[in-house]
Amino acid sequence: MATELVDAHKMRNKKPRVVIIGAGIAGITAADTLIRSGITNVTVLEAKIRTGGRIWSINVDSEHVSNTVAELGANWIHGVDRNPIYTIADENHLLELRHNGHGLRHKKIHATETGERIQKTIVDEVDWDYGMLMQKCEEFFNLNLQTPVENDSVGAYMLREYEKKIEKFSEPDEKRCRKLLFNQRLCRETVLSGCDSMFDVSLKEIGSYEELPGIDYTLPHGFESVLNVLKQNIPEGQIVLSCPVKCIKWNQGITPKYANCNAIAKCTVAKKSCGKVFTIGYDSDEDTEDDEPHDFTSSESVYTYNSDPDLAFEHEDSESDGDLDEHDLPVCVECENGQSYYADHVIVTTSLGFLKQHSQSFFCPTLPKQKLQAIDSLAFGSVGKVIIQFDEKIVDRHVQKIDLIWENWSNLDNTNENLRRSWFRKIESFEVIAENVFVGWVSGKECKYMETLTDEQVGADCVAILETFLGRHDIPKPKNVIRY
């Protein structure tokens, strides 16, 4: 949307006032794009005391690695081709091998609940089969194929097909080992898909998610290093922290010349690989059903409110018209601290969850019914992280990851009573970012349940996991437990 504003106002030779709500990657990128293009009257309002939104890098202590970084939020750059985040990181020399000090000696541990280590050759075979089956799943959408079973799920299809593949093994232990590892890969997929179970994911639609070509990268200096590059172009004082917005009055200050234009909020929806994108602006056409989606994307859901670029308001920007009364501007942003910001355009980068909770009161006048229904109909899952930090070394510094091969994870009873004894079984691995720092992921009901527990309870459960899979009984209480 920022690019569209730039193009529109270049044609009109105007310098509009723009307010951006939210200082996550979407808001910061919008501000950077506008300022580099000459639209400098930009203010970014952020409710929290920090920038970054879902990007949040923290430093953790490590005996052998200085300035060890753990990511509370965004973790990887997914893909290279057509990925603007990769381009920024590459041009600013932020891409390094995260485990560069490990060299070729880094290793992954694939352990069962009984402490058995699975051989790498078996892991490679299972991963090959898993990748090929997932590719077949995606073909049902990409090639418009009929699924074998009506309303079939990815989980059901994958397990049925893999059972056929392992029929060739005569030894029960060979089948069991491969099936447990395959189940663990399916559990990992729930984190990638943000779902409770792969049995909840449509086989027909899984291929609609477009992955950018190329490998995944991590950033050794933290994902915030990308954000810091973008913030360099934003002058000090134009990002206002601890300033939650109370209400957006988006039909204000239109001059009488356009009083009869019957302007209404117009919404188009475009689903992209990085999320859902909404654009909302004035338009004199009341028929909004046949709108074509704008061709732009963002790493967060973006909601933009602006006057129609074709409407030439009679006032000019304060830099060119000393008689401007800011109260005549079409949008007023009222903050909880009592301050108001007036603008030609407002770009709102709040999360879908925030809109679900506040959409009725956040906009004045309220959004049209069909827009509220769109917000209500869109859904999202639960994915969480837990970072466990110890005072002492727990594993060899060359260990990169511990795969947790649980028994019968897919048959868990998800009642709250049983979740207390089993929620941690949804953690399918621990990434080892230092010999004393571990990061685990959890999704679905188990993620929500984890949030009801204390740090002491979560820490004790994670220690029990490590002792079980590493075959130890001497792991101390963690120094720190961080969840996000």
C-alpha positions as CSV (number, residue, x, y, z in Angstrom):
1,M,0.0,0.0,0.0
2,A,2.9,2.4,0.8
3,T,4.1,2.1,-2.9
4,E,0.6,2.8,-4.1
5,L,0.4,6.0,-2.0
6,V,3.8,7.1,-3.4
7,D,2.7,6.7,-7.0
8,A,-0.6,8.4,-6.4
9,H,0.9,11.5,-4.8
10,K,3.8,11.8,-7.3
11,M,1.1,12.3,-9.9
12,R,-0.6,15.0,-7.7
13,N,2.7,16.5,-6.6
14,K,1.5,16.4,-3.0
15,K,3.2,15.5,0.3
16,P,0.5,13.9,2.4
17,R,0.5,13.3,6.1
18,V,0.6,9.5,6.9
19,V,0.1,7.8,10.3
20,I,1.1,4.2,10.6
21,I,-0.4,2.1,13.4
22,G,2.0,-0.6,14.6
23,A,5.8,-0.8,14.5
24,G,6.2,-4.4,13.5
25,I,7.9,-5.4,10.3
26,A,4.9,-4.3,8.2
27,G,4.6,-0.8,9.8
28,I,8.4,-0.2,9.7
29,T,8.6,-1.3,6.1
30,A,5.7,1.0,5.1
31,A,7.4,3.9,6.8
32,D,10.8,3.1,5.2
33,T,9.2,2.8,1.8
34,L,7.4,6.2,2.1
35,I,10.3,8.1,3.5
36,R,12.8,6.8,0.9
37,S,10.2,7.9,-1.8
38,G,9.9,11.4,-0.5
39,I,6.8,11.2,1.6
40,T,8.5,12.2,4.9
41,N,5.6,13.4,7.0
42,V,5.2,10.0,8.5
43,T,4.4,9.0,12.2
44,V,4.5,5.5,13.5
45,L,2.4,4.7,16.6
46,E,3.2,1.6,18.6
47,A,1.3,0.5,21.7
48,K,4.3,-1.5,23.2
49,I,7.5,-0.2,24.6
50,R,9.5,-1.8,21.7
51,T,9.4,-2.1,18.0
52,G,9.3,-5.4,16.1
53,G,5.9,-6.9,16.7
54,R,6.3,-10.6,16.2
55,I,10.1,-10.1,15.7
56,W,11.8,-10.2,19.0
57,S,15.4,-11.2,19.5
58,I,16.9,-11.6,23.0
59,N,20.4,-12.2,24.2
60,V,21.1,-15.2,26.4
61,D,24.2,-16.2,28.3
62,S,26.4,-19.0,27.0
63,E,29.7,-20.3,28.2
64,H,31.3,-20.7,24.7
65,V,29.3,-18.4,22.5
66,S,29.3,-14.6,23.1
67,N,26.0,-12.7,22.5
68,T,24.0,-15.9,21.9
69,V,20.7,-14.8,20.4
70,A,17.3,-16.5,20.9
71,E,14.3,-15.6,18.9
72,L,11.0,-15.2,20.7
73,G,9.2,-14.5,17.5
74,A,10.2,-14.9,13.8
75,N,12.9,-17.5,13.5
76,W,13.7,-18.1,9.8
77,I,13.9,-16.4,6.5
78,H,11.8,-18.9,4.4
79,G,13.1,-19.1,0.9
80,V,15.3,-16.8,-1.3
81,D,13.6,-16.1,-4.6
82,R,11.2,-13.1,-4.4
83,N,11.8,-12.7,-0.7
84,P,12.4,-9.1,0.3
85,I,13.6,-10.1,3.8
86,Y,16.4,-12.2,2.3
87,T,17.4,-9.4,0.0
88,I,17.8,-7.0,2.9
89,A,19.7,-9.5,5.0
90,D,22.0,-10.4,2.0
91,E,22.7,-6.8,1.0
92,N,23.6,-5.9,4.6
93,H,25.8,-9.0,5.2
94,L,23.5,-10.4,7.9
95,L,23.5,-13.9,6.6
96,E,26.1,-16.2,8.2
97,L,26.1,-19.8,9.2
98,R,24.5,-19.8,12.6
99,H,26.5,-22.9,13.6
100,N,29.6,-21.7,11.9
101,G,31.8,-22.6,14.9
102,H,30.5,-26.2,14.7
103,G,31.9,-26.8,11.3
104,L,31.2,-30.3,9.9
105,R,31.0,-31.7,13.5
106,H,27.5,-30.4,14.3
107,K,25.0,-33.2,14.8
108,K,21.4,-33.9,15.4
109,I,20.2,-36.4,17.9
110,H,17.1,-38.5,17.0
111,A,16.1,-40.2,20.2
112,T,13.0,-42.3,21.2
113,E,11.2,-42.1,24.5
114,T,13.1,-45.1,25.7
115,G,16.4,-43.4,25.0
116,E,17.1,-45.4,21.8
117,R,19.0,-43.5,19.1
118,I,17.7,-43.8,15.5
119,Q,20.3,-44.3,12.8
120,K,20.8,-41.5,10.3
121,T,20.2,-43.8,7.4
122,I,16.7,-44.6,8.7
123,V,16.1,-40.9,9.3
124,D,17.1,-40.0,5.7
125,E,14.8,-42.8,4.3
126,V,11.8,-41.5,6.4
127,D,12.5,-37.9,5.4
128,W,12.6,-38.8,1.8
129,D,9.3,-40.7,2.0
130,Y,7.7,-37.8,4.0
131,G,8.8,-35.2,1.5
132,M,7.5,-37.2,-1.5
133,L,4.2,-37.8,0.2
134,M,3.8,-34.1,1.1
135,Q,4.5,-33.2,-2.5
136,K,1.7,-35.6,-3.5
137,C,-0.6,-33.8,-1.0
138,E,0.1,-30.5,-2.7
139,E,-0.7,-31.9,-6.1
140,F,-4.3,-32.3,-5.3
141,F,-4.6,-28.5,-5.3
142,N,-2.0,-27.7,-7.9
143,L,-3.3,-30.2,-10.4
144,N,-7.0,-29.9,-9.3
145,L,-7.1,-33.7,-8.6
146,Q,-10.0,-35.4,-6.8
147,T,-9.0,-36.6,-3.3
148,P,-9.3,-40.4,-2.6
149,V,-11.8,-39.7,0.3
150,E,-14.3,-36.9,0.5
151,N,-13.2,-34.1,2.8
152,D,-9.9,-36.0,3.3
153,S,-7.2,-34.6,5.6
154,V,-3.5,-34.4,5.2
155,G,-2.9,-36.4,8.4
156,A,-5.2,-39.3,7.3
157,Y,-3.8,-39.4,3.8
158,M,-0.2,-39.3,4.9
159,L,-0.6,-42.1,7.4
160,R,-2.6,-44.3,5.0
161,E,0.0,-43.9,2.3
162,Y,3.0,-44.4,4.6
163,E,1.5,-47.7,6.0
164,K,1.6,-49.0,2.4
165,K,5.3,-48.0,2.1
166,I,6.5,-49.8,5.2
167,E,4.7,-53.0,4.4
168,K,7.9,-54.2,2.8
169,F,9.6,-54.4,6.2
170,S,9.1,-57.8,7.8
171,E,10.5,-57.0,11.2
172,P,8.0,-55.3,13.6
173,D,10.8,-53.1,15.1
174,E,11.7,-51.7,11.7
175,K,8.1,-50.7,11.0
176,R,7.7,-49.3,14.5
177,C,10.8,-47.2,14.4
178,R,9.9,-45.7,11.0
179,K,6.3,-45.0,11.9
180,L,7.3,-43.2,15.1
181,L,9.7,-41.0,13.2
182,F,7.1,-40.3,10.5
183,N,4.5,-39.4,13.2
184,Q,7.1,-37.0,14.7
185,R,7.5,-35.3,11.3
186,L,3.7,-34.9,11.1
187,C,3.8,-33.3,14.6
188,R,6.4,-30.9,13.3
189,E,4.1,-30.0,10.5
190,T,1.4,-28.8,12.9
191,V,3.8,-26.1,14.0
192,L,4.5,-25.1,10.4
193,S,0.8,-25.1,9.6
194,G,-0.3,-23.5,12.9
195,C,-2.9,-26.2,13.6
196,D,-3.8,-28.6,16.3
197,S,-3.5,-31.7,14.2
198,M,-2.8,-32.5,10.6
199,F,-6.2,-34.2,10.6
200,D,-7.6,-30.7,10.7
201,V,-5.9,-29.6,7.5
202,S,-7.6,-30.1,4.2
203,L,-5.9,-32.4,1.7
204,K,-7.5,-30.6,-1.2
205,E,-6.2,-27.2,-0.1
206,I,-2.8,-27.8,1.4
207,G,-1.2,-27.0,-1.9
208,S,-2.7,-23.5,-2.0
209,Y,0.1,-22.4,0.3
210,E,3.0,-21.2,-1.9
211,E,6.5,-21.6,-0.5
212,L,9.2,-19.3,-1.9
213,P,12.1,-21.3,-3.6
214,G,15.3,-21.7,-1.7
215,I,16.6,-22.8,1.7
216,D,15.7,-21.4,5.0
217,Y,18.1,-19.1,6.8
218,T,18.5,-18.0,10.4
219,L,20.2,-14.7,11.4
220,P,23.1,-15.1,13.9
221,H,22.7,-11.5,15.1
222,G,18.9,-11.9,15.5
223,F,15.9,-11.3,13.2
224,E,15.8,-7.7,14.7
225,S,18.9,-6.9,12.7
226,V,16.7,-6.8,9.6
227,L,14.3,-4.5,11.4
228,N,17.2,-2.2,12.4
229,V,18.3,-1.8,8.8
230,L,14.8,-0.6,7.9
231,K,14.6,1.8,10.9
232,Q,17.8,3.6,9.8
233,N,15.9,5.7,7.4
234,I,13.2,6.7,9.8
235,P,14.1,10.0,11.7
236,E,14.3,9.9,15.4
237,G,11.0,11.0,16.9
238,Q,8.8,9.7,14.1
239,I,8.3,6.3,15.9
240,V,6.2,6.9,19.0
241,L,6.3,4.0,21.5
242,S,3.9,3.2,24.4
243,C,1.1,5.0,22.4
244,P,-1.9,2.6,22.1
245,V,-4.5,3.9,19.7
246,K,-8.1,4.1,20.9
247,C,-10.1,4.9,17.8
248,I,-9.7,5.7,14.1
249,K,-12.1,8.3,12.8
250,W,-11.8,7.7,9.1
251,N,-14.6,9.8,7.6
252,Q,-13.5,13.2,8.8
253,G,-12.6,16.5,7.3
254,I,-13.8,16.0,3.7
255,T,-14.3,19.4,2.1
256,P,-17.8,20.4,0.8
257,K,-16.6,19.9,-2.8
258,Y,-16.8,16.2,-2.2
259,A,-19.7,16.1,0.2
260,N,-22.0,14.3,-2.3
261,C,-19.5,11.7,-3.5
262,N,-21.2,9.0,-1.3
263,A,-17.8,7.7,-0.3
264,I,-17.9,4.3,1.3
265,A,-15.2,2.0,2.7
266,K,-14.1,-0.4,0.0
267,C,-12.4,-3.6,0.8
268,T,-10.5,-6.1,-1.2
269,V,-8.9,-9.3,0.1
270,A,-5.9,-11.0,-1.3
271,K,-4.4,-14.2,0.2
272,K,-0.7,-14.4,-0.2
273,S,2.0,-16.8,0.9
274,C,2.9,-14.6,3.9
275,G,-0.6,-14.0,5.1
276,K,-4.0,-12.2,4.5
277,V,-3.9,-8.7,3.1
278,F,-6.7,-6.1,3.3
279,T,-6.8,-2.7,1.8
280,I,-9.6,-0.3,2.6
281,G,-10.1,3.1,1.1
282,Y,-12.8,5.6,-0.1
283,D,-14.6,4.9,-3.4
284,S,-17.7,6.4,-4.9
285,D,-18.8,3.1,-6.3
286,E,-21.1,1.3,-3.8
287,D,-20.7,-2.1,-5.6
288,T,-17.7,-3.7,-3.9
289,E,-18.3,-7.3,-4.7
290,D,-16.2,-7.5,-7.9
291,D,-13.1,-5.7,-6.7
292,E,-9.8,-7.2,-7.8
293,P,-7.2,-7.7,-5.1
294,H,-4.2,-5.3,-4.9
295,D,-0.9,-7.0,-5.9
296,F,1.2,-6.5,-2.8
297,T,2.1,-8.5,0.2
298,S,3.4,-8.0,3.7
299,S,4.8,-10.3,6.5
300,E,1.9,-9.2,8.7
301,S,-1.8,-8.6,8.0
302,V,-2.2,-5.1,6.7
303,Y,-5.2,-2.9,6.9
304,T,-5.0,0.5,5.2
305,Y,-7.4,3.4,5.4
306,N,-7.0,6.2,3.0
307,S,-8.8,8.7,0.8
308,D,-9.2,7.9,-2.9
309,P,-6.0,9.0,-4.7
310,D,-8.2,10.5,-7.4
311,L,-9.8,12.9,-5.0
312,A,-7.9,16.2,-4.9
313,F,-8.6,17.7,-1.5
314,E,-8.7,21.5,-1.5
315,H,-6.0,21.7,1.2
316,E,-2.3,21.1,0.7
317,D,0.3,19.7,3.0
318,S,1.6,22.0,5.8
319,E,4.9,22.4,4.0
320,S,3.2,24.1,1.0
321,D,0.2,25.8,2.6
322,G,0.7,27.8,5.8
323,D,-3.1,28.1,6.2
324,L,-3.7,24.4,6.6
325,D,-6.0,23.4,9.5
326,E,-5.1,19.8,10.4
327,H,-8.6,19.2,11.6
328,D,-9.7,19.4,8.0
329,L,-7.7,16.2,7.2
330,P,-9.8,13.2,6.4
331,V,-8.6,10.8,9.2
332,C,-8.2,11.4,12.9
333,V,-6.3,8.9,15.1
334,E,-7.2,9.2,18.8
335,C,-4.8,7.7,21.3
336,E,-5.5,6.4,24.8
337,N,-3.2,9.1,26.2
338,G,-5.6,11.8,24.9
339,Q,-3.4,12.9,22.0
340,S,-4.8,13.0,18.4
341,Y,-3.0,12.6,15.1
342,Y,-4.6,14.0,11.9
343,A,-3.6,12.6,8.5
344,D,-4.5,12.1,4.9
345,H,-3.8,8.4,5.1
346,V,-3.6,5.9,7.9
347,I,-1.9,2.5,7.5
348,V,-3.0,0.0,10.1
349,T,-0.8,-3.1,10.7
350,T,-2.5,-4.5,13.7
351,S,-2.9,-8.3,14.0
352,L,-6.0,-10.2,13.0
353,G,-6.5,-11.2,16.7
354,F,-6.5,-7.5,17.7
355,L,-9.1,-6.7,15.0
356,K,-11.3,-9.6,16.1
357,Q,-11.3,-8.2,19.6
358,H,-11.6,-4.5,18.9
359,S,-13.1,-4.1,15.4
360,Q,-16.4,-2.9,16.7
361,S,-14.9,0.0,18.7
362,F,-11.7,0.7,16.9
363,F,-13.2,2.4,13.8
364,C,-15.6,5.4,13.7
365,P,-17.8,5.0,11.8
366,T,-17.8,1.2,12.2
367,L,-16.7,-0.9,9.3
368,P,-19.4,-2.1,6.9
369,K,-21.0,-5.4,7.7
370,Q,-19.2,-7.4,5.0
371,K,-15.8,-6.2,6.3
372,L,-16.7,-7.2,9.9
373,Q,-17.8,-10.6,8.6
374,A,-14.5,-11.0,6.8
375,I,-12.6,-10.3,10.0
376,D,-14.8,-12.7,11.9
377,S,-14.5,-15.5,9.3
378,L,-10.7,-15.5,9.0
379,A,-9.1,-17.8,11.5
380,F,-5.6,-18.5,12.9
381,G,-4.0,-21.2,15.0
382,S,-1.8,-21.2,18.1
383,V,1.9,-21.7,18.0
384,G,4.2,-21.0,20.9
385,K,7.8,-21.2,21.9
386,V,9.5,-22.1,25.2
387,I,13.2,-21.2,25.8
388,I,14.9,-23.1,28.6
389,Q,18.2,-21.7,29.9
390,F,20.5,-23.5,32.3
391,D,23.4,-22.3,34.4
392,E,25.6,-25.1,33.1
393,K,26.4,-27.1,30.0
394,I,23.8,-29.8,29.2
395,V,24.9,-31.1,25.9
396,D,28.1,-31.1,23.8
397,R,28.5,-27.8,22.0
398,H,28.4,-29.6,18.6
399,V,24.8,-30.8,19.2
400,Q,22.5,-28.7,17.0
401,K,19.1,-30.4,17.6
402,I,17.3,-33.1,19.6
403,D,14.4,-34.8,17.8
404,L,11.9,-36.2,20.3
405,I,10.4,-39.4,18.9
406,W,7.4,-39.8,21.2
407,E,5.2,-42.9,21.5
408,N,1.6,-42.5,20.2
409,W,1.6,-38.7,20.2
410,S,-1.3,-38.6,17.8
411,N,-3.6,-40.5,20.2
412,L,-3.4,-38.1,23.0
413,D,-6.5,-37.3,25.0
414,N,-6.9,-33.5,24.8
415,T,-9.0,-33.0,27.9
416,N,-7.5,-30.5,30.3
417,E,-7.1,-33.1,33.0
418,N,-4.9,-35.3,30.7
419,L,-3.1,-32.3,29.2
420,R,-1.4,-31.7,32.5
421,R,0.3,-35.0,32.0
422,S,0.8,-34.9,28.3
423,W,0.9,-31.3,26.9
424,F,4.7,-31.5,26.6
425,R,4.5,-34.5,24.3
426,K,3.5,-32.0,21.5
427,I,7.1,-30.6,21.7
428,E,8.6,-32.6,18.8
429,S,12.2,-31.3,19.2
430,F,14.5,-29.0,21.0
431,E,16.8,-26.7,19.0
432,V,20.1,-26.3,20.7
433,I,21.2,-22.7,20.2
434,A,23.9,-23.1,22.9
435,E,25.1,-25.9,25.1
436,N,22.9,-24.5,27.9
437,V,20.0,-23.0,25.9
438,F,17.2,-25.0,24.3
439,V,14.2,-23.8,22.2
440,G,11.0,-25.9,21.8
441,W,7.9,-25.3,19.8
442,V,4.4,-26.3,20.6
443,S,1.1,-25.8,18.8
444,G,-2.7,-26.2,19.1
445,K,-4.5,-27.0,22.4
446,E,-1.2,-27.9,24.0
447,C,0.2,-24.4,23.3
448,K,-2.9,-22.8,24.8
449,Y,-2.7,-25.1,27.8
450,M,1.0,-24.3,28.4
451,E,0.0,-20.7,28.9
452,T,-2.0,-21.7,32.0
453,L,1.1,-23.2,33.7
454,T,3.7,-21.4,35.7
455,D,7.3,-21.1,34.6
456,E,8.3,-23.5,37.3
457,Q,5.9,-26.1,35.9
458,V,7.0,-25.6,32.3
459,G,10.6,-25.8,33.4
460,A,10.1,-29.0,35.4
461,D,8.3,-30.7,32.5
462,C,11.1,-29.7,30.0
463,V,13.8,-31.0,32.3
464,A,11.9,-34.3,32.5
465,I,11.9,-34.4,28.7
466,L,15.6,-33.8,28.4
467,E,16.4,-36.4,31.1
468,T,14.2,-39.0,29.3
469,F,15.6,-38.5,25.8
470,L,19.2,-37.9,26.8
471,G,19.2,-40.8,29.3
472,R,20.2,-38.7,32.2
473,H,19.0,-38.1,35.8
474,D,21.1,-35.1,36.8
475,I,19.8,-32.2,34.8
476,P,19.4,-29.2,37.2
477,K,16.5,-26.8,37.4
478,P,16.6,-24.2,34.6
479,K,18.0,-20.8,35.3
480,N,15.3,-19.2,33.1
481,V,12.1,-20.1,31.3
482,I,10.9,-17.7,28.6
483,R,7.7,-18.2,26.6
484,Y,6.2,-16.3,23.7
